[in-house]
């Protein structure tokens, strides 16, 4: 009656082992480390950089516990803060010979002390949030009206170009705020202009009205188009911020949208607020120029000659110098989109660009006159320019769609498209909220949160053991298993633990034990009604399950609502809360029953169970069941 089949015990054992393995890294703490990341969008941190870092450490006599290439950064874990500072100075000296033009960022960091075998199993600790680790918090307000004004300015230039190409005579085109005003002389011109707007500018809506002897046609951005422009501006700003935060060497930054026009940036471990502000406010611009193909330019590229008059020298991604003309053909303002793709004929990775009307006309004329020549796309950051790519013009390119191909991998195509698409902010931002949390305060918060969970668990376990005897011990073991499983799941998901998350853990302990209270009381009720011990255990678990399921589902619905509509700390609380409910249902019912079945299920003639004192109010007596 109360025996689990072997496969159920196997599932419980696997859950216990996996939970212990993935929760274990959280108990090793953190050790000093140095993180190396790219300071420029065109510089990659790869295996060659890793070999260089290892060589520098070896030559400097610094024994590193671990040197790994983790994504786009290199992390060096050392044993003490003294070795951390020595490693940073040595790596900084080797990788950044020119402090005025750094190619890499060498930052101090903290890494988990987890042994290599745990890391090999991809078992990693949870990330600590800003309130537990310390760092800086910014709330950024995006100027959405500026984004719309910028779009209207771009459309005004496109309108001027298209009306000229369609031979529509007008008395002038001006931009007033976020509207475009076109002065026309007769109704025929108004009808023609309206047809052009409907065909070429689907994002604009027009209204005409008399204005003296002329007719004024006013074009404004449609509400749905305005919302789309604002949403795109916000997403581009978030993408750009992600690129820039890499320079700070932050292991797990939080950059997310809040509301319709705000961005929250949290940088755990960063204490230099001025540096963070500099990175967040940095601007980047794109320029398209022609490559100088003259003999003097070729000599300058090889280092045997001077850069010709009217040209400048920049470096390509692979370090190859390129001599480009100073004349700027196009800027990033003329670029509306950039996406990676593949050539339909050669299947080579490509970057597909979309230009506005002005950019389309200029690009068509330039490519028609320079077939067979190279065109350079440059990215400027902090006044320094680098060549993103310098393709050869194969044929005249019209229609506003440009394809860049040749000598690119799929990853390089994705990176190039990202740089071209999000090299600069789509709309200006200002910091409206700023908070700095010191590491000592974070450590104090960790200690307080850990103590609250620990003492809460101990108090609940003592009560259960006193009140329910052996069944209370089973319940306490199941509660510990629930906590272990919750920490393991959060670690598997690489969730960020915050103070509200630790509060949710403490709350989950109280809610999880409720299932065992219902089960134990149900078993007591069956014993009071005269059922045998085995039958009471069986009936108690079966009949309590429906109540436990209903109560947890209703609580889970409330948690899902918090997760769906909450933000910031509320979402952190909701994530732990919802996961804790699911793990408590598994541990409180199935795991605890596995313990009870293992202990009592083998006894065929079980006469009593240790579940504390059973009161019989009808008889006015008590029966202590041992």
Phi and psi in degrees as a GROMACS rama.xvg file:
@    title "Ramachandran Plot"
@    xaxis  label "Phi"
@    yaxis  label "Psi"
@TYPE xy
-114.342  53.4585  UNK-2
-126.411  129.65  UNK-3
-82.6617  141.818  UNK-4
-67.9417  162.872  UNK-5
-59.8781  -38.0245  UNK-6
-63.8278  -29.7141  UNK-7
-70.2415  -39.9283  UNK-8
-64.9966  -34.2678  UNK-9
-63.7511  -42.8213  UNK-10
-61.9644  -43.8139  UNK-11
-64.63  -39.7446  UNK-12
-65.9389  -42.158  UNK-13
-62.7962  -43.6452  UNK-14
-60.9551  -39.4491  UNK-15
-66.3534  -45.2823  UNK-16
-66.8158  -46.8557  UNK-17
-63.4975  -42.333  UNK-18
-60.8973  -42.3809  UNK-19
-65.3425  -40.8755  UNK-20
-63.9603  -44.4009  UNK-21
-83.4605  -17.7471  UNK-22
-86.6106  -22.5278  UNK-23
-58.6775  -41.5123  UNK-24
-58.1808  -22.872  UNK-25
-71.6834  -14.3583  UNK-26
-98.5371  -1.16082  UNK-27
-88.2051  -16.2943  UNK-28
77.4838  -168.139  UNK-29
-123.403  152.68  UNK-30
-125.084  157.915  UNK-31
-61.1161  145.728  UNK-32
-151.556  165.856  UNK-33
-123.855  131.451  UNK-34
-114.285  131.529  UNK-35
-112.42  121.625  UNK-36
-135.61  169.318  UNK-37
-78.4713  137.841  UNK-38
-96.7611  -10.1563  UNK-39
-129.986  146.751  UNK-40
-66.6041  -21.3373  UNK-41
-97.3199  -3.69098  UNK-42
-99.3145  127.527  UNK-43
-101.394  144.873  UNK-44
-101.992  111.316  UNK-45
-135.415  -163.727  UNK-46
-63.2042  -34.4823  UNK-47
-66.0775  -38.248  UNK-48
-64.9955  -38.6448  UNK-49
-61.38  -43.8382  UNK-50
-63.6812  -37.1662  UNK-51
-65.8657  -41.7574  UNK-52
-64.2656  -43.2941  UNK-53
-62.3758  -38.945  UNK-54
-65.4258  -40.5451  UNK-55
-64.1802  -43.6365  UNK-56
-63.2741  -41.0183  UNK-57
-66.192  -43.7067  UNK-58
-68.6625  -25.2224  UNK-59
-88.984  -2.95588  UNK-60
71.0836  29.1395  UNK-61
-101.866  121.223  UNK-62
-89.519  108.86  UNK-63
-91.6506  137.414  UNK-64
-70.7653  -33.0467  UNK-65
-159.505  135.095  UNK-66
-129.729  114.879  UNK-67
-133.463  153.462  UNK-68
-100.061  106.944  UNK-69
-111.887  95.2211  UNK-70
69.7292  -112.965  UNK-71
-107.182  19.4344  UNK-72
-144.242  158.131  UNK-73
-109.014  133.046  UNK-74
-119.887  127.841  UNK-75
-115.783  115.575  UNK-76
-100.41  128.522  UNK-77
-122.266  174.379  UNK-78
-89.4926  -22.5659  UNK-79
-145.803  166.538  UNK-80
-69.198  -29.997  UNK-81
-63.3399  -46.4281  UNK-82
-64.8227  -31.3192  UNK-83
-63.1208  -46.3285  UNK-84
-67.4075  -39.9934  UNK-85
-63.786  -42.8918  UNK-86
-63.7858  -40.7178  UNK-87
-63.0894  -44.9105  UNK-88
-63.5932  -41.7065  UNK-89
-66.7883  -45.1504  UNK-90
-67.8138  -39.7764  UNK-91
-60.8228  -42.6095  UNK-92
-65.8331  -36.5497  UNK-93
-79.429  -40.5441  UNK-94
-92.2605  -21.8447  UNK-95
-124.3  75.4471  UNK-96
-68.0323  -29.4499  UNK-97
-111.066  104.158  UNK-98
-65.8909  -24.3261  UNK-99
-76.5413  -19.5833  UNK-100
-135.738  69.3833  UNK-101
-72.6976  136.635  UNK-102
-95.5581  -20.0788  UNK-103
-132.406  155.811  UNK-104
-110.088  122.217  UNK-105
-109.592  108.792  UNK-106
-122.479  150.444  UNK-107
-77.4519  142.984  UNK-108
-150.578  178.755  UNK-109
-127.286  135.124  UNK-110
-126.46  154.686  UNK-111
-65.9519  145.973  UNK-112
-86.6247  15.4035  UNK-113
-55.1094  136.46  UNK-114
-64.2526  162.618  UNK-115
-62.4095  -34.2345  UNK-116
-68.3426  -30.2127  UNK-117
-72.4754  -40.0722  UNK-118
-62.8893  -37.7165  UNK-119
-63.5061  -28.1786  UNK-120
-84.7058  5.52309  UNK-121
62.7697  30.7187  UNK-122
-93.9707  116.039  UNK-123
-131.577  153.119  UNK-124
-74.091  164.878  UNK-125
-67.0727  150.931  UNK-126
-77.1523  146.131  UNK-127
-96.5947  133.62  UNK-128
-73.6732  179.514  UNK-129
-61.6323  -38.2066  UNK-130
-74.7191  -15.4442  UNK-131
-102.435  -28.6252  UNK-132
-105.758  -18.5424  UNK-133
87.7472  160.382  UNK-134
147.656  -158.037  UNK-135
-122.903  148.357  UNK-136
-128.101  129.895  UNK-137
-125.784  141.614  UNK-138
-113.128  118.981  UNK-139
-107.06  132.643  UNK-140
-100.485  121.148  UNK-141
-88.1999  130.054  UNK-142
-80.086  90.5624  UNK-143
-68.0426  -33.1795  UNK-144
-65.4976  -34.1932  UNK-145
-67.2472  -35.1645  UNK-146
-64.3963  -41.2614  UNK-147
-68.2492  -39.0208  UNK-148
-64.3288  -40.6006  UNK-149
-62.6672  -40.866  UNK-150
-66.4853  -40.4667  UNK-151
-63.3705  -38.08  UNK-152
-62.3756  -42.3085  UNK-153
-65.4702  -42.1333  UNK-154
-66.6738  -33.0115  UNK-155
-61.6624  -41.9386  UNK-156
-64.7083  -38.484  UNK-157
-66.3389  -40.5647  UNK-158
-61.7047  -43.6814  UNK-159
-60.7728  -41.1147  UNK-160
-69.3444  -45.515  UNK-161
-66.905  -43.3422  UNK-162
-62.682  -34.66  UNK-163
-67.9063  -41.1113  UNK-164
-67.2772  -31.3395  UNK-165
-88.2189  3.22727  UNK-166
59.4376  40.671  UNK-167
-93.3913  114.578  UNK-168
-79.8367  133.712  UNK-169
-144.244  166.398  UNK-170
-100.083  13.7334  UNK-171
132.959  148.024  UNK-172
-125.18  125.34  UNK-173
-133.506  150.555  UNK-174
-103.451  126.001  UNK-175
-119.719  102.75  UNK-176
64.744  -117.023  UNK-177
-108.53  19.1687  UNK-178
-119.84  157.326  UNK-179
-118.343  123.487  UNK-180
-107.934  127.911  UNK-181
-120.033  122.2  UNK-182
-92.9581  124.153  UNK-183
-122.952  157.853  UNK-184
-100.873  -21.8319  UNK-185
-147.933  168.071  UNK-186
-66.5749  -29.3687  UNK-187
-64.9602  -42.1579  UNK-188
-65.6697  -35.5303  UNK-189
-64.3388  -43.1364  UNK-190
-63.8193  -41.7051  UNK-191
-65.317  -42.9668  UNK-192
-64.3606  -40.4071  UNK-193
-62.0137  -38.7647  UNK-194
-64.3273  -38.9729  UNK-195
-65.2051  -42.7734  UNK-196
-63.6586  -42.8355  UNK-197
-65.7994  -31.9271  UNK-198
-85.8072  -41.5042  UNK-199
-101.057  -26.6141  UNK-200
-126.708  79.1357  UNK-201
-72.002  -15.7639  UNK-202
-83.646  -5.46399  UNK-203
-110.93  146.459  UNK-204
-120.162  142.432  UNK-205
-118.059  150.065  UNK-206
-140.32  131.071  UNK-207
-112.499  148.053  UNK-208
-153.311  147.937  UNK-209
-63.3686  143.595  UNK-210
-142.813  85.7721  UNK-211
70.2119  -129.994  UNK-212
-83.5069  -12.0979  UNK-213
-102.7  177.091  UNK-214
-119.056  126.289  UNK-215
-98.9823  121.208  UNK-216
-100.193  115.586  UNK-217
-105.392  122.683  UNK-218
-110.391  130.808  UNK-219
-129.176  158.922  UNK-220
-75.9127  133.313  UNK-221
-64.3755  149.282  UNK-222
-57.5219  -43.2341  UNK-223
-67.2854  -36.2748  UNK-224
-67.7219  -37.2044  UNK-225
-62.9254  -43.3043  UNK-226
-63.4843  -38.2788  UNK-227
-66.7716  -40.7946  UNK-228
-63.5934  -43.1831  UNK-229
-66.1472  -39.9403  UNK-230
-65.6305  -41.7019  UNK-231
-64.622  -39.3719  UNK-232
-63.2359  -41.3889  UNK-233
-65.2319  -44.3827  UNK-234
-65.9501  -38.9236  UNK-235
-65.9687  -38.6686  UNK-236
-64.0468  -39.522  UNK-237
-64.6104  -43.8505  UNK-238
-62.2762  -42.0952  UNK-239
-65.1181  -40.1706  UNK-240
-63.7297  -38.8992  UNK-241
-58.461  -42.7748  UNK-242
-63.9675  -38.6033  UNK-243
-77.5968  -31.38  UNK-244
-64.2789  -24.8077  UNK-245
-56.5855  -28.6916  UNK-246
-66.7084  -24.447  UNK-247
-82.3609  -11.1921  UNK-248
70.0587  31.7322  UNK-249
-82.061  130.336  UNK-250
-70.4192  -44.8231  UNK-251
-140.781  75.5982  UNK-252
-73.3522  153.525  UNK-253
-112.093  113.797  UNK-254
-130.571  108.184  UNK-255
-146.181  156.452  UNK-256
-76.404  141.366  UNK-257
-133.875  115.72  UNK-258
74.024  -157.986  UNK-259
-91.0512  -22.2794  UNK-260
-142.121  24.7814  UNK-261
-129.607  150.639  UNK-262
-128.546  129.789  UNK-263
-98.7618  129.016  UNK-264
-123.055  119.738  UNK-265
-121.73  127.398  UNK-266
-121.499  87.0453  UNK-267
-63.0135  136.826  UNK-268
88.7852  -12.3429  UNK-269
-90.584  127.392  UNK-270
-114.572  -11.2009  UNK-271
-88.9112  91.1024  UNK-272
-64.7175  -38.9201  UNK-273
-62.4789  -42.1945  UNK-274
-63.8547  -41.1615  UNK-275
-62.9844  -42.2347  UNK-276
-63.5248  -38.7379  UNK-277
-62.3494  -40.9238  UNK-278
-69.6622  -44.1946  UNK-279
-65.902  -32.5018  UNK-280
-93.5658  6.0807  UNK-281
-68.2295  144.642  UNK-282
-113.352  149.544  UNK-283
-136.515  142.796  UNK-284
-129.558  154.174  UNK-285
-113.669  142.094  UNK-286
-138.01  144.504  UNK-287
-113.408  122.872  UNK-288
-134.004  162.48  UNK-289
-86.8992  143.273  UNK-290
-78.8951  134.255  UNK-291
-73.9882  116.418  UNK-292
-99.5179  9.80279  UNK-293
-71.9759  166.064  UNK-294
-63.5677  -39.03  UNK-295
-63.6896  -38.2384  UNK-296
-66.7098  -39.8531  UNK-297
-62.3424  -39.7726  UNK-298
-66.4782  -37.3012  UNK-299
-67.5291  -35.4763  UNK-300
-64.2058  -37.5222  UNK-301
-81.5068  -7.26889  UNK-302
88.7819  8.55279  UNK-303
-102.196  -0.0513923  UNK-304
-144.69  175.523  UNK-305
-90.6784  153.679  UNK-306
-68.3408  127.835  UNK-307
-62.0592  158.786  UNK-308
-65.01  136.752  UNK-309
84.6499  10.6457  UNK-310
-132.995  165.027  UNK-311
-138.269  157.194  UNK-312
-108.664  126.294  UNK-313
-132.168  164.053  UNK-314
-102.585  142.113  UNK-315
-83.7564  177.338  UNK-316
-58.9316  -37.8143  UNK-317
-86.6834  9.40237  UNK-318
89.1735  -2.13467  UNK-319
-74.8731  128.582  UNK-320
-71.3151  145.583  UNK-321
-133.093  131.301  UNK-322
-97.4108  116.007  UNK-323
-117.794  154.424  UNK-324
-75.8555  150.795  UNK-325
-71.9304  -24.2191  UNK-326
-65.4807  124.589  UNK-327
-90.5429  123.406  UNK-328
-84.6022  -51.4578  UNK-329
-137.442  159.178  UNK-330
-122.804  175.24  UNK-331
-63.3773  -18.2964  UNK-332
-66.5719  -23.8116  UNK-333
-87.1244  -4.08609  UNK-334
-98.3257  121.894  UNK-335
-97.5197  -26.1299  UNK-336
-163.566  155.431  UNK-337
-147.802  122.614  UNK-338
-134.157  143.708  UNK-339
-73.7599  155.089  UNK-340
-165.17  -164.064  UNK-341
-135.03  143.548  UNK-342
-68.1741  131.397  UNK-343
-67.3468  -21.9747  UNK-344
-98.7616  -48.4684  UNK-345
-95.1184  -12.2746  UNK-346
61.0009  22.3614  UNK-347
-81.7638  148.642  UNK-348
-61.4913  138.937  UNK-349
-136.15  167.583  UNK-350
-121.103  121.98  UNK-351
-103.063  121.484  UNK-352
-107.897  145.332  UNK-353
-118.064  127.79  UNK-354
-109.889  154.915  UNK-355
-76.6497  -178.171  UNK-356
-62.2665  -42.9153  UNK-357
-64.4454  -46.0004  UNK-358
-62.9901  -37.0021  UNK-359
-60.9654  -46.2322  UNK-360
-64.6552  -45.2771  UNK-361
-65.0727  -42.3659  UNK-362
-65.7021  -38.7055  UNK-363
-62.3803  -44.4785  UNK-364
-67.0178  -41.9689  UNK-365
-67.38  -43.9474  UNK-366
-69.301  -31.1995  UNK-367
-66.2888  -33.6342  UNK-368
-91.1149  -7.64583  UNK-369
-131.691  36.7893  UNK-370
-62.6738  132.573  UNK-371
91.6013  -6.7678  UNK-372
-102.344  165.706  UNK-373
-96.2676  144.078  UNK-374
-122.035  130.529  UNK-375
-104.337  136.328  UNK-376
-108.648  118.79  UNK-377
-112.931  146.317  UNK-378
-116.801  125.851  UNK-379
-109.923  126.301  UNK-380
-134.657  129.865  UNK-381
54.4735  36.5146  UNK-382
79.57  -0.706755  UNK-383
-112.547  132.688  UNK-384
-108.229  147.593  UNK-385
-137.036  149.417  UNK-386
-84.8996  116.987  UNK-387
-72.3263  -48.787  UNK-388
-158.738  153.582  UNK-389
-136.598  73.8301  UNK-390
-77.036  163.972  UNK-391
-91.6197  134.692  UNK-392
-77.101  116.491  UNK-393
-87.3529  -36.1585  UNK-394
-158.468  169.904  UNK-395
-61.5479  134.346  UNK-396
-117.136  114.973  UNK-397
-122.692  -179.843  UNK-398
84.3157  -4.69273  UNK-399
82.3733  1.98231  UNK-400
-112.678  121.988  UNK-401
-117.907  135.62  UNK-402
-117.452  123.657  UNK-403
-105.807  126.09  UNK-404
-145.72  170.037  UNK-405
103.542  126.223  UNK-406
56.5463  38.2157  UNK-407
-129.212  140.53  UNK-408
-88.2872  171.553  UNK-409
-61.4209  -40.2555  UNK-410
-65.0472  -41.5277  UNK-411
-65.2784  -36.4499  UNK-412
-64.4253  -42.1989  UNK-413
-63.4277  -43.3249  UNK-414
-64.9553  -43.5812  UNK-415
-63.7261  -43.501  UNK-416
-61.4898  -39.392  UNK-417
-65.0987  -42.601  UNK-418
-62.6196  -45.0381  UNK-419
-68.9378  -33.3061  UNK-420
-81.7699  -34.6206  UNK-421
-130.294  36.0566  UNK-422
-73.5502  -18.7969  UNK-423
-140.712  167.082  UNK-424
-74.2732  136.4  UNK-425
-76.9431  -24.3993  UNK-426
-148.722  145.972  UNK-427
-66.0618  152.406  UNK-428
-131.594  155.177  UNK-429
-134.704  147.788  UNK-430
-83.0506  118.079  UNK-431
-105.903  -11.4158  UNK-432
-149.396  136.177  UNK-433
-143.284  129.326  UNK-434
-137.629  136.19  UNK-435
-120.397  125.981  UNK-436
-114.576  121.8  UNK-437
-73.9932  156.849  UNK-438
-64.5421  -30.9135  UNK-439
-67.2735  -39.6439  UNK-440
-65.017  -38.194  UNK-441
-62.3631  -43.3606  UNK-442
-63.6116  -37.8824  UNK-443
-65.5199  -39.1156  UNK-444
-65.0681  -39.0649  UNK-445
-61.5956  -46.3012  UNK-446
-61.6373  -43.6038  UNK-447
-66.3225  -42.4763  UNK-448
-65.2246  -42.1736  UNK-449
-64.0234  -41.5721  UNK-450
-65.1041  -39.2529  UNK-451
-62.9346  -43.6477  UNK-452
-66.8226  -43.6158  UNK-453
-63.6852  -50.6993  UNK-454
-69.3204  -32.2425  UNK-455
-62.5781  -42.9114  UNK-456
-63.9819  -44.8884  UNK-457
-62.8741  -42.6037  UNK-458
-63.5609  -44.1568  UNK-459
-65.0619  -42.3754  UNK-460
-63.9646  -41.4449  UNK-461
-63.3944  -45.0488  UNK-462
-60.3353  -45.6253  UNK-463
-64.9256  -41.4888  UNK-464
-67.0631  -38.8197  UNK-465
-70.4311  -41.9377  UNK-466
-83.3834  -34.1295  UNK-467
-117.233  8.70076  UNK-468
55.5355  -126.542  UNK-469
-64.0964  -38.0561  UNK-470
-64.856  -28.7856  UNK-471
-67.8973  -34.9744  UNK-472
-66.0689  -43.5666  UNK-473
-58.6786  -43.4948  UNK-474
-63.5834  -39.6619  UNK-475
-67.2391  -38.8923  UNK-476
-64.0944  -42.1209  UNK-477
-63.6321  -36.414  UNK-478
-66.4207  -40.7633  UNK-479
-63.7314  -39.7409  UNK-480
-63.1312  -37.5625  UNK-481
-63.1457  -43.9386  UNK-482
-64.3852  -41.6236  UNK-483
-61.5733  -44.247  UNK-484
-66.3719  -38.9336  UNK-485
-63.8866  -45.745  UNK-486
-62.4162  -39.4928  UNK-487
-64.8423  -43.3999  UNK-488
-64.926  -42.6636  UNK-489
-62.5285  -36.8839  UNK-490
-69.6487  -40.3699  UNK-491
-60.7087  -40.9116  UNK-492
-78.5301  -3.94127  UNK-493
52.3115  45.0798  UNK-494
-74.1621  158.569  UNK-495
-98.5138  117.935  UNK-496
-86.6306  127.964  UNK-497
-123.637  176.399  UNK-498
-60.0242  -44.6824  UNK-499
-59.1525  -33.3911  UNK-500
-64.8741  -40.3677  UNK-501
-68.4827  -34.2945  UNK-502
-63.9803  -38.8577  UNK-503
-65.2715  -35.2908  UNK-504
-61.2788  -45.9595  UNK-505
-62.9627  -38.4541  UNK-506
-66.944  -39.2247  UNK-507
-61.3844  -34.9252  UNK-508
-59.1348  -45.7955  UNK-509
-68.1285  -36.3338  UNK-510
-74.9412  -35.6322  UNK-511
-67.5193  -36.8421  UNK-512
-71.0102  -17.362  UNK-513
-60.4941  -35.5055  UNK-514
-62.9365  -42.2601  UNK-515
-70.1226  -32.2701  UNK-516
-63.1617  -44.6768  UNK-517
-61.2422  -44.0101  UNK-518
-63.6021  -47.9141  UNK-519
-63.9161  -40.5325  UNK-520
-68.4099  -33.5567  UNK-521
-66.6759  -39.4232  UNK-522
-64.9044  -41.3545  UNK-523
-60.5033  -41.3488  UNK-524
-62.1798  -41.8875  UNK-525
-65.0794  -38.3168  UNK-526
-66.0646  -38.429  UNK-527
-64.0131  -31.9303  UNK-528
-81.1258  1.54499  UNK-529
93.8965  9.964  UNK-530
-71.1763  154.245  UNK-531
-68.6207  164.212  UNK-532
-61.3724  -48.0775  UNK-533
-64.2018  -41.5587  UNK-534
-67.1288  -36.6043  UNK-535
-64.6658  -41.8866  UNK-536
-63.3973  -46.3915  UNK-537
-62.5325  -49.2513  UNK-538
-67.6118  -38.2373  UNK-539
-59.8571  -45.6928  UNK-540
-69.1559  -41.3996  UNK-541
-67.2076  -43.9046  UNK-542
-79.3545  -24.5732  UNK-543
-77.7858  -21.962  UNK-544
-60.8022  -42.4577  UNK-545
-62.1721  -42.5382  UNK-546
-65.8005  -42.5899  UNK-547
-62.2944  -43.7455  UNK-548
-62.6772  -47.0375  UNK-549
-61.8994  -45.7076  UNK-550
-66.1751  -38.2914  UNK-551
-72.8417  -34.4272  UNK-552
-65.6074  -43.2306  UNK-553
-63.7394  -39.4269  UNK-554
-67.4111  -37.1922  UNK-555
-65.0331  -35.6976  UNK-556
-61.9405  -43.6318  UNK-557
-63.0885  -39.5277  UNK-558
-65.2038  -38.6988  UNK-559
-65.6382  -34.8539  UNK-560
-64.2671  -42.1217  UNK-561
-61.76  -39.6732  UNK-562
-67.8905  -36.5293  UNK-563
-78.2137  -39.5808  UNK-564
-107.878  -11.8  UNK-565
-83.6079  173.632  UNK-566
-151.348  157.587  UNK-567
62.0481  -128.988  UNK-568
-59.5268  -31.9334  UNK-569
-64.3039  -41.797  UNK-570
-66.8099  -38.354  UNK-571
-61.0388  -41.2615  UNK-572
-64.7878  -43.0455  UNK-573
-65.9061  -38.3833  UNK-574
-61.1334  -50.4421  UNK-575
-65.5544  -38.1831  UNK-576
-61.6357  -48.6919  UNK-577
-67.5523  -43.9953  UNK-578
-63.971  -38.2811  UNK-579
-64.3161  -35.7077  UNK-580
-64.0124  -44.5128  UNK-581
-67.6009  -41.6422  UNK-582
-69.2654  -32.2777  UNK-583
-69.2046  -34.4085  UNK-584
-64.7866  -37.1601  UNK-585
-72.8845  -46.9274  UNK-586
-75.8225  -41.086  UNK-587
-68.8229  -28.6896  UNK-588
-104.451  -61.302  UNK-589
-75.2656  -43.2739  UNK-590
-69.5266  -45.3056  UNK-591
-64.6174  -36.3124  UNK-592
-68.4602  -34.1056  UNK-593
-60.6065  -40.1889  UNK-594
-65.3222  -44.3879  UNK-595
-64.4688  -44.0012  UNK-596
-63.536  -37.832  UNK-597
-66.1768  -35.5183  UNK-598
-82.5826  -45.2523  UNK-599
-105.068  -19.4322  UNK-600
-65.3122  -24.2252  UNK-601
-81.9341  -10.6146  UNK-602
-92.9147  104.529  UNK-603
-68.1702  -37.7036  UNK-604
-108.678  58.7361  UNK-605
-73.857  122.591  UNK-606
-100.997  -26.9245  UNK-607
-150.163  157.815  UNK-608
-129.024  150.915  UNK-609
-91.4015  90.9786  UNK-610
-132.159  25.9339  UNK-611
85.181  -156.809  UNK-612
-95.2935  129.812  UNK-613
-102.421  117.663  UNK-614
-86.5027  140.925  UNK-615
-120.706  89.817  UNK-616
-62.7187  -31.6238  UNK-617
-65.9782  -33.9113  UNK-618
-94.6204  -9.64423  UNK-619
71.5576  16.9898  UNK-620
-126.263  169.965  UNK-621
-124.087  151.655  UNK-622
-127.066  121.71  UNK-623
-93.6364  113.961  UNK-624
-94.5784  119.103  UNK-625
